[in-house]
Amino acid sequence: MSLILLFTAGLFLIVGKKFRQGKWLRLMAGNTFSPPGEEAKETGKTIGSILYFSALILLILALFSVEKL
């Protein structure tokens, strides 16, 4: 379980970084035919911050989750 949380947190950190840089915005918007506008870049920064916060919560959960057999 902890391994899955760590993997997901790492994925959130990578995607969050790319959104904050203004790259990979087409993943967020779903519009693959035209370049993203200013509104998409602003939203990407917000979503990147949310992904950072989500990754932090997942890392805390992974740290405190202890599976007993």
N, CA, C, O and CB atoms as a CASP TS submission, in Angstrom:
PFRMAT TS
TARGET T0000
AUTHOR 0000-0000-0000
METHOD Language model
MODEL 1
PARENT N/A
ATOM      1  N   MET     1       0.822  -1.196   0.000  1.00  0.00           N
ATOM      2  CA  MET     1       0.000   0.000   0.000  1.00  0.00           C
ATOM      3  C   MET     1       0.862   1.254   0.000  1.00  0.00           C
ATOM      4  O   MET     1       0.582   2.205  -0.730  1.00  0.00           O
ATOM      5  CB  MET     1      -0.933   0.001   1.202  1.00  0.00           C
ATOM      6  N   SER     2       1.908   1.258   0.815  1.00  0.00           N
ATOM      7  CA  SER     2       2.785   2.426   0.883  1.00  0.00           C
ATOM      8  C   SER     2       3.502   2.659  -0.441  1.00  0.00           C
ATOM      9  O   SER     2       3.744   3.802  -0.829  1.00  0.00           O
ATOM     10  CB  SER     2       3.806   2.259   2.007  1.00  0.00           C
ATOM     11  N   LEU     3       3.838   1.579  -1.130  1.00  0.00           N
ATOM     12  CA  LEU     3       4.522   1.713  -2.411  1.00  0.00           C
ATOM     13  C   LEU     3       3.625   2.394  -3.445  1.00  0.00           C
ATOM     14  O   LEU     3       4.091   3.209  -4.241  1.00  0.00           O
ATOM     15  CB  LEU     3       4.968   0.338  -2.922  1.00  0.00           C
ATOM     16  N   ILE     4       2.351   2.057  -3.426  1.00  0.00           N
ATOM     17  CA  ILE     4       1.407   2.683  -4.346  1.00  0.00           C
ATOM     18  C   ILE     4       1.265   4.167  -4.024  1.00  0.00           C
ATOM     19  O   ILE     4       1.208   4.995  -4.932  1.00  0.00           O
ATOM     20  CB  ILE     4       0.036   1.983  -4.278  1.00  0.00           C
ATOM     21  N   LEU     5       1.207   4.508  -2.736  1.00  0.00           N
ATOM     22  CA  LEU     5       1.109   5.912  -2.335  1.00  0.00           C
ATOM     23  C   LEU     5       2.352   6.690  -2.750  1.00  0.00           C
ATOM     24  O   LEU     5       2.250   7.827  -3.211  1.00  0.00           O
ATOM     25  CB  LEU     5       0.902   6.021  -0.821  1.00  0.00           C
ATOM     26  N   LEU     6       3.514   6.087  -2.590  1.00  0.00           N
ATOM     27  CA  LEU     6       4.755   6.752  -2.983  1.00  0.00           C
ATOM     28  C   LEU     6       4.828   6.964  -4.495  1.00  0.00           C
ATOM     29  O   LEU     6       5.251   8.021  -4.962  1.00  0.00           O
ATOM     30  CB  LEU     6       5.958   5.938  -2.513  1.00  0.00           C
ATOM     31  N   PHE     7       4.417   5.960  -5.243  1.00  0.00           N
ATOM     32  CA  PHE     7       4.415   6.072  -6.701  1.00  0.00           C
ATOM     33  C   PHE     7       3.467   7.186  -7.158  1.00  0.00           C
ATOM     34  O   PHE     7       3.820   8.000  -8.011  1.00  0.00           O
ATOM     35  CB  PHE     7       4.010   4.729  -7.343  1.00  0.00           C
ATOM     36  N   THR     8       2.260   7.212  -6.579  1.00  0.00           N
ATOM     37  CA  THR     8       1.276   8.231  -6.949  1.00  0.00           C
ATOM     38  C   THR     8       1.767   9.622  -6.559  1.00  0.00           C
ATOM     39  O   THR     8       1.584  10.573  -7.320  1.00  0.00           O
ATOM     40  CB  THR     8      -0.078   7.940  -6.280  1.00  0.00           C
ATOM     41  N   ALA     9       2.386   9.756  -5.389  1.00  0.00           N
ATOM     42  CA  ALA     9       2.922  11.051  -4.958  1.00  0.00           C
ATOM     43  C   ALA     9       4.016  11.519  -5.918  1.00  0.00           C
ATOM     44  O   ALA     9       4.067  12.697  -6.272  1.00  0.00           O
ATOM     45  CB  ALA     9       3.478  10.960  -3.515  1.00  0.00           C
ATOM     46  N   GLY    10       4.882  10.613  -6.338  1.00  0.00           N
ATOM     47  CA  GLY    10       5.923  10.963  -7.304  1.00  0.00           C
ATOM     48  C   GLY    10       5.336  11.405  -8.630  1.00  0.00           C
ATOM     49  O   GLY    10       5.819  12.355  -9.245  1.00  0.00           O
ATOM     50  N   LEU    11       4.301  10.722  -9.066  1.00  0.00           N
ATOM     51  CA  LEU    11       3.628  11.100 -10.309  1.00  0.00           C
ATOM     52  C   LEU    11       2.995  12.482 -10.178  1.00  0.00           C
ATOM     53  O   LEU    11       3.084  13.295 -11.098  1.00  0.00           O
ATOM     54  CB  LEU    11       2.559  10.057 -10.684  1.00  0.00           C
ATOM     55  N   PHE    12       2.354  12.754  -9.038  1.00  0.00           N
ATOM     56  CA  PHE    12       1.757  14.065  -8.805  1.00  0.00           C
ATOM     57  C   PHE    12       2.825  15.161  -8.801  1.00  0.00           C
ATOM     58  O   PHE    12       2.592  16.254  -9.316  1.00  0.00           O
ATOM     59  CB  PHE    12       0.987  14.070  -7.477  1.00  0.00           C
ATOM     60  N   LEU    13       3.990  14.874  -8.224  1.00  0.00           N
ATOM     61  CA  LEU    13       5.061  15.870  -8.194  1.00  0.00           C
ATOM     62  C   LEU    13       5.575  16.191  -9.594  1.00  0.00           C
ATOM     63  O   LEU    13       5.826  17.352  -9.918  1.00  0.00           O
ATOM     64  CB  LEU    13       6.211  15.380  -7.321  1.00  0.00           C
ATOM     65  N   ILE    14       5.728  15.166 -10.415  1.00  0.00           N
ATOM     66  CA  ILE    14       6.225  15.371 -11.778  1.00  0.00           C
ATOM     67  C   ILE    14       5.213  16.167 -12.609  1.00  0.00           C
ATOM     68  O   ILE    14       5.566  17.147 -13.265  1.00  0.00           O
ATOM     69  CB  ILE    14       6.520  14.012 -12.455  1.00  0.00           C
ATOM     70  N   VAL    15       3.956  15.733 -12.568  1.00  0.00           N
ATOM     71  CA  VAL    15       2.928  16.412 -13.362  1.00  0.00           C
ATOM     72  C   VAL    15       2.690  17.827 -12.821  1.00  0.00           C
ATOM     73  O   VAL    15       2.487  18.759 -13.599  1.00  0.00           O
ATOM     74  CB  VAL    15       1.605  15.598 -13.353  1.00  0.00           C
ATOM     75  N   GLY    16       2.713  17.990 -11.500  1.00  0.00           N
ATOM     76  CA  GLY    16       2.541  19.314 -10.913  1.00  0.00           C
ATOM     77  C   GLY    16       3.638  20.268 -11.328  1.00  0.00           C
ATOM     78  O   GLY    16       3.377  21.441 -11.597  1.00  0.00           O
ATOM     79  N   LYS    17       4.876  19.771 -11.382  1.00  0.00           N
ATOM     80  CA  LYS    17       6.000  20.610 -11.816  1.00  0.00           C
ATOM     81  C   LYS    17       5.824  21.049 -13.266  1.00  0.00           C
ATOM     82  O   LYS    17       6.057  22.209 -13.606  1.00  0.00           O
ATOM     83  CB  LYS    17       7.333  19.854 -11.652  1.00  0.00           C
ATOM     84  N   LYS    18       5.413  20.119 -14.110  1.00  0.00           N
ATOM     85  CA  LYS    18       5.232  20.443 -15.532  1.00  0.00           C
ATOM     86  C   LYS    18       4.071  21.423 -15.739  1.00  0.00           C
ATOM     87  O   LYS    18       4.148  22.304 -16.595  1.00  0.00           O
ATOM     88  CB  LYS    18       4.985  19.158 -16.344  1.00  0.00           C
ATOM     89  N   PHE    19       3.002  21.271 -14.962  1.00  0.00           N
ATOM     90  CA  PHE    19       1.898  22.228 -15.058  1.00  0.00           C
ATOM     91  C   PHE    19       2.348  23.604 -14.608  1.00  0.00           C
ATOM     92  O   PHE    19       1.990  24.598 -15.239  1.00  0.00           O
ATOM     93  CB  PHE    19       0.699  21.764 -14.220  1.00  0.00           C
ATOM     94  N   ARG    20       3.129  23.693 -13.528  1.00  0.00           N
ATOM     95  CA  ARG    20       3.594  24.991 -13.027  1.00  0.00           C
ATOM     96  C   ARG    20       4.552  25.644 -14.020  1.00  0.00           C
ATOM     97  O   ARG    20       4.618  26.872 -14.091  1.00  0.00           O
ATOM     98  CB  ARG    20       4.282  24.827 -11.658  1.00  0.00           C
ATOM     99  N   GLN    21       5.296  24.844 -14.790  1.00  0.00           N
ATOM    100  CA  GLN    21       6.197  25.387 -15.799  1.00  0.00           C
ATOM    101  C   GLN    21       5.456  25.842 -17.055  1.00  0.00           C
ATOM    102  O   GLN    21       6.035  26.508 -17.912  1.00  0.00           O
ATOM    103  CB  GLN    21       7.240  24.355 -16.167  1.00  0.00           C
ATOM    104  N   GLY    22       4.185  25.484 -17.162  1.00  0.00           N
ATOM    105  CA  GLY    22       3.413  25.851 -18.341  1.00  0.00           C
ATOM    106  C   GLY    22       3.502  24.824 -19.451  1.00  0.00           C
ATOM    107  O   GLY    22       3.085  25.086 -20.579  1.00  0.00           O
ATOM    108  N   LYS    23       4.033  23.675 -19.144  1.00  0.00           N
ATOM    109  CA  LYS    23       4.121  22.598 -20.122  1.00  0.00           C
ATOM    110  C   LYS    23       3.036  21.569 -19.789  1.00  0.00           C
ATOM    111  O   LYS    23       2.459  21.610 -18.702  1.00  0.00           O
ATOM    112  CB  LYS    23       5.554  21.940 -20.123  1.00  0.00           C
ATOM    113  N   TRP    24       2.767  20.690 -20.673  1.00  0.00           N
ATOM    114  CA  TRP    24       1.795  19.608 -20.508  1.00  0.00           C
ATOM    115  C   TRP    24       0.395  20.145 -20.215  1.00  0.00           C
ATOM    116  O   TRP    24      -0.416  19.430 -19.626  1.00  0.00           O
ATOM    117  CB  TRP    24       2.236  18.673 -19.384  1.00  0.00           C
ATOM    118  N   LEU    25       0.092  21.367 -20.606  1.00  0.00           N
ATOM    119  CA  LEU    25      -1.217  21.942 -20.312  1.00  0.00           C
ATOM    120  C   LEU    25      -2.328  21.277 -21.113  1.00  0.00           C
ATOM    121  O   LEU    25      -3.502  21.364 -20.752  1.00  0.00           O
ATOM    122  CB  LEU    25      -1.204  23.431 -20.591  1.00  0.00           C
ATOM    123  N   ARG    26      -1.962  20.633 -22.171  1.00  0.00           N
ATOM    124  CA  ARG    26      -2.980  19.946 -22.976  1.00  0.00           C
ATOM    125  C   ARG    26      -3.552  18.742 -22.235  1.00  0.00           C
ATOM    126  O   ARG    26      -4.673  18.321 -22.523  1.00  0.00           O
ATOM    127  CB  ARG    26      -2.388  19.500 -24.319  1.00  0.00           C
ATOM    128  N   LEU    27      -2.808  18.182 -21.291  1.00  0.00           N
ATOM    129  CA  LEU    27      -3.359  17.121 -20.453  1.00  0.00           C
ATOM    130  C   LEU    27      -4.524  17.650 -19.625  1.00  0.00           C
ATOM    131  O   LEU    27      -5.535  16.971 -19.445  1.00  0.00           O
ATOM    132  CB  LEU    27      -2.272  16.535 -19.534  1.00  0.00           C
ATOM    133  N   MET    28      -4.368  18.850 -19.134  1.00  0.00           N
ATOM    134  CA  MET    28      -5.366  19.449 -18.259  1.00  0.00           C
ATOM    135  C   MET    28      -6.609  19.854 -19.040  1.00  0.00           C
ATOM    136  O   MET    28      -7.730  19.559 -18.625  1.00  0.00           O
ATOM    137  CB  MET    28      -4.781  20.659 -17.539  1.00  0.00           C
ATOM    138  N   ALA    29      -6.417  20.515 -20.147  1.00  0.00           N
ATOM    139  CA  ALA    29      -7.540  21.094 -20.869  1.00  0.00           C
ATOM    140  C   ALA    29      -8.242  20.084 -21.774  1.00  0.00           C
ATOM    141  O   ALA    29      -9.441  20.204 -22.023  1.00  0.00           O
ATOM    142  CB  ALA    29      -7.068  22.265 -21.688  1.00  0.00           C
ATOM    143  N   GLY    30      -7.512  19.104 -22.259  1.00  0.00           N
ATOM    144  CA  GLY    30      -8.104  18.155 -23.178  1.00  0.00           C
ATOM    145  C   GLY    30      -8.178  18.667 -24.599  1.00  0.00           C
ATOM    146  O   GLY    30      -8.667  17.961 -25.480  1.00  0.00           O
ATOM    147  N   ASN    31      -7.702  19.885 -24.849  1.00  0.00           N
ATOM    148  CA  ASN    31      -7.700  20.452 -26.190  1.00  0.00           C
ATOM    149  C   ASN    31      -6.335  20.194 -26.809  1.00  0.00           C
ATOM    150  O   ASN    31      -5.351  20.841 -26.448  1.00  0.00           O
ATOM    151  CB  ASN    31      -8.030  21.979 -26.166  1.00  0.00           C
ATOM    152  N   THR    32      -6.277  19.259 -27.732  1.00  0.00           N
ATOM    153  CA  THR    32      -4.998  18.887 -28.321  1.00  0.00           C
ATOM    154  C   THR    32      -4.745  19.539 -29.673  1.00  0.00           C
ATOM    155  O   THR    32      -3.713  19.279 -30.291  1.00  0.00           O
ATOM    156  CB  THR    32      -4.923  17.403 -28.465  1.00  0.00           C
ATOM    157  N   PHE    33      -5.665  20.383 -30.150  1.00  0.00           N
ATOM    158  CA  PHE    33      -5.535  20.927 -31.497  1.00  0.00           C
ATOM    159  C   PHE    33      -5.000  22.349 -31.555  1.00  0.00           C
ATOM    160  O   PHE    33      -4.421  22.743 -32.567  1.00  0.00           O
ATOM    161  CB  PHE    33      -6.849  20.883 -32.169  1.00  0.00           C
ATOM    162  N   SER    34      -5.180  23.123 -30.501  1.00  0.00           N
ATOM    163  CA  SER    34      -4.691  24.502 -30.523  1.00  0.00           C
ATOM    164  C   SER    34      -3.780  24.734 -29.323  1.00  0.00           C
ATOM    165  O   SER    34      -3.926  24.070 -28.297  1.00  0.00           O
ATOM    166  CB  SER    34      -5.873  25.514 -30.518  1.00  0.00           C
ATOM    167  N   PRO    35      -2.849  25.663 -29.442  1.00  0.00           N
ATOM    168  CA  PRO    35      -1.950  25.928 -28.315  1.00  0.00           C
ATOM    169  C   PRO    35      -2.717  26.523 -27.134  1.00  0.00           C
ATOM    170  O   PRO    35      -3.686  27.256 -27.333  1.00  0.00           O
ATOM    171  CB  PRO    35      -0.816  26.878 -28.743  1.00  0.00           C
ATOM    172  N   PRO    36      -2.289  26.214 -25.907  1.00  0.00           N
ATOM    173  CA  PRO    36      -2.995  26.726 -24.734  1.00  0.00           C
ATOM    174  C   PRO    36      -2.832  28.237 -24.593  1.00  0.00           C
ATOM    175  O   PRO    36      -1.777  28.787 -24.911  1.00  0.00           O
ATOM    176  CB  PRO    36      -2.493  26.031 -23.474  1.00  0.00           C
ATOM    177  N   GLY    37      -3.872  28.897 -24.120  1.00  0.00           N
ATOM    178  CA  GLY    37      -3.856  30.344 -23.958  1.00  0.00           C
ATOM    179  C   GLY    37      -3.401  30.748 -22.564  1.00  0.00           C
ATOM    180  O   GLY    37      -2.939  29.916 -21.784  1.00  0.00           O
ATOM    181  N   GLU    38      -3.537  32.021 -22.264  1.00  0.00           N
ATOM    182  CA  GLU    38      -3.109  32.558 -20.963  1.00  0.00           C
ATOM    183  C   GLU    38      -3.947  31.991 -19.820  1.00  0.00           C
ATOM    184  O   GLU    38      -3.433  31.733 -18.732  1.00  0.00           O
ATOM    185  CB  GLU    38      -3.201  34.090 -20.962  1.00  0.00           C
ATOM    186  N   GLU    39      -5.240  31.800 -20.074  1.00  0.00           N
ATOM    187  CA  GLU    39      -6.101  31.263 -19.020  1.00  0.00           C
ATOM    188  C   GLU    39      -5.658  29.852 -18.630  1.00  0.00           C
ATOM    189  O   GLU    39      -5.674  29.495 -17.452  1.00  0.00           O
ATOM    190  CB  GLU    39      -7.575  31.253 -19.480  1.00  0.00           C
ATOM    191  N   ALA    40      -5.267  29.059 -19.615  1.00  0.00           N
ATOM    192  CA  ALA    40      -4.799  27.701 -19.330  1.00  0.00           C
ATOM    193  C   ALA    40      -3.501  27.730 -18.535  1.00  0.00           C
ATOM    194  O   ALA    40      -3.289  26.878 -17.672  1.00  0.00           O
ATOM    195  CB  ALA    40      -4.601  26.914 -20.635  1.00  0.00           C
ATOM    196  N   LYS    41      -2.627  28.700 -18.811  1.00  0.00           N
ATOM    197  CA  LYS    41      -1.368  28.801 -18.072  1.00  0.00           C
ATOM    198  C   LYS    41      -1.607  29.180 -16.620  1.00  0.00           C
ATOM    199  O   LYS    41      -0.944  28.654 -15.726  1.00  0.00           O
ATOM    200  CB  LYS    41      -0.445  29.823 -18.728  1.00  0.00           C
ATOM    201  N   GLU    42      -2.547  30.087 -16.375  1.00  0.00           N
ATOM    202  CA  GLU    42      -2.874  30.476 -15.001  1.00  0.00           C
ATOM    203  C   GLU    42      -3.509  29.301 -14.254  1.00  0.00           C
ATOM    204  O   GLU    42      -3.186  29.043 -13.094  1.00  0.00           O
ATOM    205  CB  GLU    42      -3.828  31.697 -14.992  1.00  0.00           C
ATOM    206  N   THR    43      -4.409  28.599 -14.929  1.00  0.00           N
ATOM    207  CA  THR    43      -5.050  27.439 -14.314  1.00  0.00           C
ATOM    208  C   THR    43      -4.034  26.334 -14.068  1.00  0.00           C
ATOM    209  O   THR    43      -4.130  25.614 -13.074  1.00  0.00           O
ATOM    210  CB  THR    43      -6.194  26.922 -15.197  1.00  0.00           C
ATOM    211  N   GLY    44      -3.064  26.195 -14.962  1.00  0.00           N
ATOM    212  CA  GLY    44      -2.015  25.194 -14.787  1.00  0.00           C
ATOM    213  C   GLY    44      -1.193  25.445 -13.537  1.00  0.00           C
ATOM    214  O   GLY    44      -0.819  24.500 -12.843  1.00  0.00           O
ATOM    215  N   LYS    45      -0.908  26.697 -13.240  1.00  0.00           N
ATOM    216  CA  LYS    45      -0.173  27.017 -12.004  1.00  0.00           C
ATOM    217  C   LYS    45      -0.983  26.653 -10.773  1.00  0.00           C
ATOM    218  O   LYS    45      -0.439  26.147  -9.791  1.00  0.00           O
ATOM    219  CB  LYS    45       0.191  28.506 -11.963  1.00  0.00           C
ATOM    220  N   THR    46      -2.286  26.910 -10.826  1.00  0.00           N
ATOM    221  CA  THR    46      -3.149  26.565  -9.695  1.00  0.00           C
ATOM    222  C   THR    46      -3.232  25.052  -9.519  1.00  0.00           C
ATOM    223  O   THR    46      -3.108  24.547  -8.403  1.00  0.00           O
ATOM    224  CB  THR    46      -4.556  27.152  -9.891  1.00  0.00           C
ATOM    225  N   ILE    47      -3.438  24.341 -10.602  1.00  0.00           N
ATOM    226  CA  ILE    47      -3.544  22.890 -10.523  1.00  0.00           C
ATOM    227  C   ILE    47      -2.199  22.278 -10.111  1.00  0.00           C
ATOM    228  O   ILE    47      -2.170  21.281  -9.389  1.00  0.00           O
ATOM    229  CB  ILE    47      -4.012  22.309 -11.876  1.00  0.00           C
ATOM    230  N   GLY    48      -1.104  22.861 -10.560  1.00  0.00           N
ATOM    231  CA  GLY    48       0.216  22.392 -10.128  1.00  0.00           C
ATOM    232  C   GLY    48       0.391  22.508  -8.628  1.00  0.00           C
ATOM    233  O   GLY    48       0.937  21.607  -7.990  1.00  0.00           O
ATOM    234  N   SER    49      -0.071  23.617  -8.059  1.00  0.00           N
ATOM    235  CA  SER    49       0.006  23.788  -6.604  1.00  0.00           C
ATOM    236  C   SER    49      -0.874  22.779  -5.881  1.00  0.00           C
ATOM    237  O   SER    49      -0.486  22.240  -4.844  1.00  0.00           O
ATOM    238  CB  SER    49      -0.402  25.209  -6.211  1.00  0.00           C
ATOM    239  N   ILE    50      -2.055  22.523  -6.426  1.00  0.00           N
ATOM    240  CA  ILE    50      -2.948  21.528  -5.826  1.00  0.00           C
ATOM    241  C   ILE    50      -2.311  20.142  -5.882  1.00  0.00           C
ATOM    242  O   ILE    50      -2.430  19.366  -4.933  1.00  0.00           O
ATOM    243  CB  ILE    50      -4.315  21.519  -6.546  1.00  0.00           C
ATOM    244  N   LEU    51      -1.640  19.829  -6.984  1.00  0.00           N
ATOM    245  CA  LEU    51      -0.968  18.533  -7.087  1.00  0.00           C
ATOM    246  C   LEU    51       0.196  18.424  -6.107  1.00  0.00           C
ATOM    247  O   LEU    51       0.427  17.351  -5.549  1.00  0.00           O
ATOM    248  CB  LEU    51      -0.470  18.310  -8.512  1.00  0.00           C
ATOM    249  N   TYR    52       0.934  19.512  -5.888  1.00  0.00           N
ATOM    250  CA  TYR    52       1.990  19.508  -4.875  1.00  0.00           C
ATOM    251  C   TYR    52       1.413  19.219  -3.497  1.00  0.00           C
ATOM    252  O   TYR    52       1.956  18.403  -2.752  1.00  0.00           O
ATOM    253  CB  TYR    52       2.733  20.850  -4.866  1.00  0.00           C
ATOM    254  N   PHE    53       0.312  19.887  -3.157  1.00  0.00           N
ATOM    255  CA  PHE    53      -0.322  19.687  -1.858  1.00  0.00           C
ATOM    256  C   PHE    53      -0.830  18.247  -1.726  1.00  0.00           C
ATOM    257  O   PHE    53      -0.687  17.634  -0.668  1.00  0.00           O
ATOM    258  CB  PHE    53      -1.482  20.687  -1.665  1.00  0.00           C
ATOM    259  N   SER    54      -1.420  17.709  -2.795  1.00  0.00           N
ATOM    260  CA  SER    54      -1.900  16.328  -2.777  1.00  0.00           C
ATOM    261  C   SER    54      -0.748  15.350  -2.608  1.00  0.00           C
ATOM    262  O   SER    54      -0.881  14.353  -1.898  1.00  0.00           O
ATOM    263  CB  SER    54      -2.670  16.014  -4.059  1.00  0.00           C
ATOM    264  N   ALA    55       0.375  15.623  -3.251  1.00  0.00           N
ATOM    265  CA  ALA    55       1.540  14.756  -3.110  1.00  0.00           C
ATOM    266  C   ALA    55       2.066  14.789  -1.672  1.00  0.00           C
ATOM    267  O   ALA    55       2.491  13.764  -1.138  1.00  0.00           O
ATOM    268  CB  ALA    55       2.647  15.178  -4.096  1.00  0.00           C
ATOM    269  N   LEU    56       2.035  15.961  -1.055  1.00  0.00           N
ATOM    270  CA  LEU    56       2.459  16.076   0.338  1.00  0.00           C
ATOM    271  C   LEU    56       1.569  15.236   1.243  1.00  0.00           C
ATOM    272  O   LEU    56       2.066  14.529   2.119  1.00  0.00           O
ATOM    273  CB  LEU    56       2.438  17.542   0.789  1.00  0.00           C
ATOM    274  N   ILE    57       0.272  15.306   1.039  1.00  0.00           N
ATOM    275  CA  ILE    57      -0.655  14.506   1.849  1.00  0.00           C
ATOM    276  C   ILE    57      -0.413  13.014   1.625  1.00  0.00           C
ATOM    277  O   ILE    57      -0.430  12.238   2.581  1.00  0.00           O
ATOM    278  CB  ILE    57      -2.119  14.864   1.511  1.00  0.00           C
ATOM    279  N   LEU    58      -0.189  12.606   0.380  1.00  0.00           N
ATOM    280  CA  LEU    58       0.081  11.197   0.098  1.00  0.00           C
ATOM    281  C   LEU    58       1.377  10.733   0.754  1.00  0.00           C
ATOM    282  O   LEU    58       1.452   9.614   1.263  1.00  0.00           O
ATOM    283  CB  LEU    58       0.148  10.963  -1.408  1.00  0.00           C
ATOM    284  N   LEU    59       2.395  11.589   0.744  1.00  0.00           N
ATOM    285  CA  LEU    59       3.657  11.220   1.395  1.00  0.00           C
ATOM    286  C   LEU    59       3.478  11.084   2.907  1.00  0.00           C
ATOM    287  O   LEU    59       4.061  10.193   3.524  1.00  0.00           O
ATOM    288  CB  LEU    59       4.744  12.263   1.086  1.00  0.00           C
ATOM    289  N   ILE    60       2.683  11.952   3.495  1.00  0.00           N
ATOM    290  CA  ILE    60       2.411  11.848   4.931  1.00  0.00           C
ATOM    291  C   ILE    60       1.642  10.565   5.227  1.00  0.00           C
ATOM    292  O   ILE    60       1.942   9.874   6.201  1.00  0.00           O
ATOM    293  CB  ILE    60       1.617  13.078   5.429  1.00  0.00           C
ATOM    294  N   LEU    61       0.655  10.243   4.398  1.00  0.00           N
ATOM    295  CA  LEU    61      -0.090   9.002   4.589  1.00  0.00           C
ATOM    296  C   LEU    61       0.813   7.782   4.433  1.00  0.00           C
ATOM    297  O   LEU    61       0.692   6.821   5.193  1.00  0.00           O
ATOM    298  CB  LEU    61      -1.249   8.923   3.598  1.00  0.00           C
ATOM    299  N   ALA    62       1.708   7.813   3.466  1.00  0.00           N
ATOM    300  CA  ALA    62       2.628   6.693   3.262  1.00  0.00           C
ATOM    301  C   ALA    62       3.585   6.556   4.439  1.00  0.00           C
ATOM    302  O   ALA    62       3.962   5.445   4.812  1.00  0.00           O
ATOM    303  CB  ALA    62       3.417   6.875   1.959  1.00  0.00           C
ATOM    304  N   LEU    63       3.977   7.686   5.023  1.00  0.00           N
ATOM    305  CA  LEU    63       4.882   7.654   6.162  1.00  0.00           C
ATOM    306  C   LEU    63       4.218   7.019   7.390  1.00  0.00           C
ATOM    307  O   LEU    63       4.852   6.266   8.130  1.00  0.00           O
ATOM    308  CB  LEU    63       5.356   9.067   6.491  1.00  0.00           C
ATOM    309  N   PHE    64       2.950   7.330   7.593  1.00  0.00           N
ATOM    310  CA  PHE    64       2.262   6.859   8.786  1.00  0.00           C
ATOM    311  C   PHE    64       1.463   5.582   8.585  1.00  0.00           C
ATOM    312  O   PHE    64       0.881   5.063   9.538  1.00  0.00           O
ATOM    313  CB  PHE    64       1.359   7.919   9.279  1.00  0.00           C
ATOM    314  N   SER    65       1.425   5.076   7.385  1.00  0.00           N
ATOM    315  CA  SER    65       0.675   3.827   7.178  1.00  0.00           C
ATOM    316  C   SER    65       1.613   2.656   7.445  1.00  0.00           C
ATOM    317  O   SER    65       2.645   2.489   6.796  1.00  0.00           O
ATOM    318  CB  SER    65       0.078   3.748   5.721  1.00  0.00           C
ATOM    319  N   VAL    66       1.228   1.886   8.388  1.00  0.00           N
ATOM    320  CA  VAL    66       1.998   0.689   8.750  1.00  0.00           C
ATOM    321  C   VAL    66       1.078  -0.495   8.612  1.00  0.00           C
ATOM    322  O   VAL    66       0.060  -0.603   9.296  1.00  0.00           O
ATOM    323  CB  VAL    66       2.588   0.783  10.204  1.00  0.00           C
ATOM    324  N   GLU    67       1.454  -1.378   7.719  1.00  0.00           N
ATOM    325  CA  GLU    67       0.651  -2.563   7.517  1.00  0.00           C
ATOM    326  C   GLU    67       1.130  -3.667   8.443  1.00  0.00           C
ATOM    327  O   GLU    67       2.316  -3.992   8.485  1.00  0.00           O
ATOM    328  CB  GLU    67       0.706  -3.017   6.054  1.00  0.00           C
ATOM    329  N   LYS    68       0.207  -4.227   9.172  1.00  0.00           N
ATOM    330  CA  LYS    68       0.550  -5.332  10.063  1.00  0.00           C
ATOM    331  C   LYS    68      -0.005  -6.615   9.476  1.00  0.00           C
ATOM    332  O   LYS    68      -1.163  -6.676   9.061  1.00  0.00           O
ATOM    333  CB  LYS    68       0.002  -5.095  11.501  1.00  0.00           C
ATOM    334  N   LEU    69       0.813  -7.612   9.447  1.00  0.00           N
ATOM    335  CA  LEU    69       0.389  -8.892   8.891  1.00  0.00           C
ATOM    336  C   LEU    69      -0.190  -9.782   9.942  1.00  0.00           C
ATOM    337  O   LEU    69      -0.600 -10.904   9.644  1.00  0.00           O
ATOM    338  CB  LEU    69       1.534  -9.585   8.219  1.00  0.00           C
TER
END
